[in-house]
Amino acid sequence: MGAADRAASWILLKPYRCLDCNKRFHSFTPRADSTTTRRRLQKLRRSKSTRRELAMYAIASVILAAIIYFAVQQRIGSGG
C-alpha cells in the first residue's frame, strides 16, 4: 500500500482492480466495510460497556456505603 492509497483511505476510498482490463482505480466504500472503521466501532462498543460497568460499580458502591452508614448509625444510637 503506497502513500497515495493511504491518503485515499483517509477519505474512505479503497483501491480496486478491474478483472477485465486490469486497470486500477479507487472507489468509495461504505463505512461499515472499512477494516479500520470496524476496529473503531468494536473499540467504541467495548468502551461503552466498560463505562456502563464502571457506572454500575459506582452505584453499587454508593448503595453499600449508605447501608453501612445507616447500620453504624443505628448501632451508635441504640448502644448509647
N, C-alpha and C positions, 0 to 999 in steps of 0.2 A: 504494500500500500504506500503510494507516494504522497508527497506533500499536498498535491492537488486533490487527491482522493480524501485525505484527512480534512482538508479545508472544506471540501464539498460535504463531508459527513456532518459537519457542524450545522449545516442548514438542511439536514435530512436528505441529501442527495446520495444515492447509492450507485456504485458502478455496476454496469451490466455489459454483456457481450452478446451481440446478435448471433444466433446459431447458423443463420443462412449466409450472411456476408462477413462474419467475424469482426464487424465494426464494434468498437467500444463506445459506450455512452453512459450518461448519468441520468437518473430518474428519481423523482420524489418517492419516498417510502412512507407508509403510514407510521405514526409514532409507535404503535404497539409492536410493529415488526422489527424495530431497531433494537439491536442487542444491548446497546448502552442504555436505551430507554427502559428496556425490560429490567436491567440491573438496577436502575434508579428507582423504578416502581417497586421492586422487591425490597430494596433498602428502605424506602418510604413506608411500606407496609410493616416491615419489622420495627421501624422506629415508632410507628403509631401504636403497635401492640405493646412495645416497651413502655411508652408513655402511659398507656392505659393500665398496664400492670403497676407502674410506679404510683399512679393516682389511687389505685385500689389499695396498695400497701399503705399509702399515706392516710387514707380514710380509715383503714383498719387500725392503724397506729393511734389515730386521734380517738377512736372509739375505745380502744383498750386503755389509753391514758385516762379517759373520762371515767371508765369503770373502776380503775384502780384509785383514782382521786376520790370518788364517792365512797368506795369501800373503806378507804383510810379515814375519811371524814366521819363516817358513821361509827367506826371503832373508837376514834378520839372522843366523839360526843357521848357515846354510851359508857365509855370507860372512866370518865371524869367525874 
